[in-house]
């Protein structure tokens, strides 16, 4: 399910595309705090999805594929 990680990275890049022009316009301390925390969260999202793509971490439980095995009574 690598395509989900790619889609999440593309979605994060899309959000960054719209947010980038507004970041330098931050004037107050609260605006700078918001954009700083937003950028940290964005980097965490992108880093986690790259880790999934590079197979450094397991994918989320919902995306893990399990081999279907026939269970028999022993």
C-alpha positions, 0 to 999 in steps of 0.5 A, a space after each residue: 500500500 505504498 500508494 497511500 504514502 505517496 498520496 499523503 506526501 502529495 497532499 502535504 505538498 499541496 497544503 504547503 503550496 497554498 500556505 507558503 505565500 502566507 507564512 512570510 506575512 506573519 507579523 504577530 507572535 501568535 501567527 509565528 507560533 501557529 506557522 512554526 507548529 504547522 511546519 513542524 507537523 508538516 515535516 512530521 507527516 512527510 517524514 513518517 510517510 517517507 519512512 513508510 516508503 523506504 520501509 524504515 517503519 511498518 505501515 499503519 495497521 489498517 494498511 498492513 497486508 496479511 497473508 490469508 492462511 487456511 485454519 484447520 482444527 488440530 
